[in-house]
Amino acid sequence: MIEVGKYAHLRIKKILKQGAYLTNSDDNTEILLPKKYIPQNANIDDEIEVFIYRDSEDKLIATTEKPYAIVGEFAYLKAKSIEKYGAFLDWGLKKDLLLPFREQSEKIETGKRYLVRIYVDKLTDRIVATQHINKFLRNNTENLSVGDKTDILICHKTQLGYKVIVNNLYWGMIYFNQIFRDIRTGERTQAWITKIREDGYIDLSLQKSGMDEINDVEEKIMTKLRENGGILPLSDNSKPDEIYLELEISKKVFKKTIGKLFKEKKIFIDENEIRLL
């Protein structure tokens, strides 16, 4: 079934002057992919991935452009203009996304970015945004476990750390002592669950914990050494930013791992580098 605001894999049924008409195997609905979005060398019966939304006349239309977020997801989007029915947000497509006045929780200013959830208005069947996000987040975390890898959206900074949205379903927190690199509001990244609290909030870390983390990092370091002729210009004296740039890990984990490799007589640690033995 073709869903508004989602990606779909559709077959090219015909190509005309205005563009390609796409369809799927479930029904005979035809959706226009405008000519400028048709991939080079595309042919009849080719299957392509497109995003489905509504044009200015509320007709279903396809595009190969990628929005910053799709229906069911949260995102920080920039306000482009304030019009009669609300604010219009830049979400990466030619047609801007409406944030109706009734869905705003604060005064919107053009040029600023706001946390919203994208959904389909049941009354109009149009894709819109809302700032009233708590109604879309759950407290029931029974399907989650400590150690699970998750997708997160960095929301805002607090006195303790950064509040995040986990898997587009839950509130979470990454404390400052679990942050080893620069992060920014609106960034999408991955994190691991360290604790599931009784209030439904989730504590997370940007790194795995325990031996699983060390084993993964150990393999990463050994691979880098082999790729670089047995030498890696990092050591105990390296700055955290230098270590993260090369290996995407914290200095604490790096030192713990190379210490283990040294004891196992796999590497030699010099003042400014480590070497493969």
C-alpha positions in Angstrom: 0.0 0.0 0.0 1.3 3.5 -0.9 1.5 5.7 2.2 1.6 9.5 2.2 4.8 10.8 3.8 6.7 7.5 3.4 9.1 6.0 1.0 7.9 3.5 -1.6 9.4 1.2 -4.2 7.3 1.7 -7.3 7.5 0.5 -10.9 7.7 2.8 -13.9 4.6 2.2 -15.8 5.0 4.8 -18.5 7.2 7.8 -19.3 5.5 10.9 -20.9 6.5 14.5 -21.5 5.6 15.7 -18.0 7.4 12.8 -16.2 7.1 9.1 -15.3 3.9 7.5 -14.0 4.6 5.0 -11.2 2.5 2.2 -9.8 2.8 -0.8 -7.5 1.6 -4.4 -7.5 -1.2 -3.8 -4.9 -3.4 -1.5 -7.0 -3.6 0.5 -10.2 -3.0 3.9 -8.7 -0.7 6.0 -10.8 1.6 8.6 -9.2 3.5 11.2 -11.2 7.3 11.5 -10.8 8.0 14.9 -12.5 10.5 14.7 -15.3 13.4 16.4 -13.4 13.4 13.7 -10.8 13.5 10.7 -13.2 16.9 8.9 -12.8 19.2 8.8 -15.7 18.8 5.7 -17.9 15.5 4.9 -16.3 13.3 2.6 -18.3 9.7 1.2 -18.3 9.3 -1.5 -15.6 12.3 -0.3 -13.6 11.6 -0.2 -9.9 12.8 3.0 -8.0 12.6 4.3 -4.5 10.6 7.5 -4.2 9.1 9.7 -1.4 5.3 10.2 -1.6 3.6 13.5 -0.7 1.0 15.9 -1.9 1.6 18.8 -4.3 0.1 22.3 -4.1 -3.2 20.9 -5.6 -3.3 18.1 -3.0 -2.5 15.5 -5.6 -0.3 12.6 -4.8 3.2 13.1 -6.3 6.5 11.3 -6.1 10.1 12.7 -5.7 13.5 11.2 -5.6 14.6 14.0 -3.2 15.1 13.0 0.4 13.2 15.0 3.1 15.0 15.6 6.4 12.4 13.4 8.1 9.4 11.4 7.1 6.0 10.8 8.7 6.4 9.3 12.2 9.8 10.9 12.8 11.0 13.9 14.8 13.3 16.5 13.5 14.7 20.0 14.1 13.5 22.1 11.1 14.1 25.7 10.2 11.1 28.1 9.9 11.1 29.8 6.5 8.0 32.0 6.7 4.9 32.8 8.7 1.7 32.7 6.7 -2.1 32.8 7.2 -2.4 29.3 8.5 0.9 28.9 10.3 4.6 28.6 9.9 6.2 26.9 6.9 9.3 24.8 7.6 12.2 23.7 5.4 12.2 19.9 5.4 14.3 19.4 2.3 11.7 19.4 -0.4 10.5 22.0 -2.8 7.1 22.3 -1.1 7.6 23.5 2.5 6.0 21.8 5.5 3.2 23.5 7.4 3.3 23.9 11.2 -0.3 25.0 11.9 -0.9 27.7 14.5 -2.9 25.2 16.6 0.2 22.8 16.6 2.6 25.5 17.9 3.7 25.6 21.5 5.7 28.9 21.3 6.0 31.9 19.0 7.8 30.8 15.8 10.4 33.1 14.3 11.8 32.7 10.8 15.4 31.5 10.6 15.2 29.5 13.9 15.0 25.7 14.2 12.3 23.9 16.1 11.7 20.4 17.3 8.7 18.9 15.6 7.1 15.6 14.8 5.8 15.0 11.3 2.4 13.3 10.9 -0.6 13.1 8.5 -3.6 15.2 9.5 -6.6 12.8 9.5 -9.1 15.5 8.5 -7.2 16.8 5.5 -4.8 13.8 4.7 -2.0 16.4 4.4 1.5 16.1 5.9 2.0 18.6 8.7 4.2 19.2 11.7 3.4 19.6 15.4 5.3 20.8 18.4 3.0 18.9 20.8 5.4 15.9 20.8 4.7 14.3 24.2 1.5 12.6 23.0 3.6 10.6 20.5 6.1 9.3 23.0 5.7 6.2 25.2 6.5 5.3 28.8 6.1 1.5 28.1 9.7 0.3 27.6 9.1 -3.4 28.0 10.5 -4.2 24.6 13.8 -2.6 25.5 16.8 -4.0 27.4 20.0 -2.6 28.8 22.7 -2.9 26.2 20.4 -2.4 23.2 21.6 -0.3 20.4 19.2 2.6 19.5 18.8 5.5 17.1 18.6 8.8 18.8 17.8 12.5 18.0 19.8 15.0 20.2 17.2 17.5 21.5 18.3 20.0 24.1 21.0 20.6 26.7 20.1 20.4 30.4 22.1 20.8 33.6 22.8 17.0 33.6 23.4 16.3 29.9 21.4 16.1 26.7 17.8 15.1 26.4 17.2 12.8 23.4 14.4 11.0 21.6 15.0 7.3 21.3 13.9 5.2 18.3 11.2 7.9 17.6 9.3 6.5 20.6 10.8 7.4 24.0 12.5 10.2 26.0 16.0 9.5 27.0 19.1 11.2 28.6 22.8 11.1 27.8 24.7 12.4 30.8 27.8 14.6 30.3 30.1 11.8 31.6 28.8 9.6 28.7 29.7 12.2 26.1 33.2 12.0 24.6 32.8 14.2 21.5 31.0 17.3 20.4 27.3 16.8 19.7 24.7 19.2 18.5 21.0 19.7 18.8 19.2 18.0 15.9 22.0 15.5 15.3 20.9 11.9 14.6 23.3 9.2 15.9 23.3 5.9 17.7 23.6 5.1 21.4 23.4 2.2 23.8 21.0 1.8 26.7 22.7 1.8 30.1 19.5 2.0 32.3 15.7 2.0 32.0 14.2 4.0 34.7 10.9 3.5 36.5 9.5 6.7 35.0 10.0 5.4 31.5 13.0 7.5 30.7 16.1 5.8 29.3 19.7 6.5 30.2 22.2 6.1 27.3 25.8 6.1 26.3 27.4 7.0 23.0 29.5 3.9 23.4 29.0 0.2 24.2 29.9 -0.8 27.8 32.0 -3.6 29.1 34.0 -6.2 27.2 31.8 -6.0 24.1 33.0 -2.4 23.6 36.7 -3.3 24.3 36.5 -6.2 21.8 35.0 -4.1 19.1 37.6 -1.3 19.6 40.4 -3.8 19.7 39.5 -5.1 16.3 39.2 -1.6 15.0 42.7 -0.6 16.2 44.3 -3.8 14.9 42.6 -3.2 11.5 43.9 0.4 11.4 47.4 -0.8 12.2 47.4 -3.3 9.4 46.0 -0.7 7.0 48.8 1.8 8.0 51.8 -0.5 7.7 51.8 -1.5 11.3 52.0 2.1 12.7 49.2 4.4 14.1 50.2 7.9 15.2 48.2 7.8 18.4 49.4 7.2 22.0 48.6 7.9 25.6 49.7 11.5 24.9 47.2 12.1 22.1 44.4 14.6 22.5 40.9 13.2 22.8 39.9 15.0 19.5 42.7 13.3 17.6 41.7 9.9 18.9 38.0 10.4 18.0 38.9 11.8 14.5 40.8 8.6 13.8 38.8 5.9 15.6 35.5 7.5 16.8 36.1 6.4 20.4 36.9 8.2 23.6 40.4 8.6 25.0 39.5 6.5 28.0 38.4 3.5 25.9 41.4 4.0 23.7 43.9 3.8 26.6 42.1 0.8 28.1 42.2 -1.1 24.8 45.8 -0.4 23.9 46.8 -1.3 27.5 45.1 -4.7 26.9 46.8 -5.1 23.5 50.2 -4.2 25.0 49.8 -6.9 27.8 48.9 -9.4 25.2 52.1 -8.4 23.3 50.3 -7.5 20.2 51.5 -3.9 20.1 54.3 -1.6 21.4 53.3 1.8 22.8 55.7 4.6 22.0 55.6 8.2 23.1 53.7 9.4 20.0 52.5 6.2 18.3 51.6 2.5 18.6 53.3 -0.2 16.6 52.2 -3.7 15.6 54.4 -6.5 16.9 
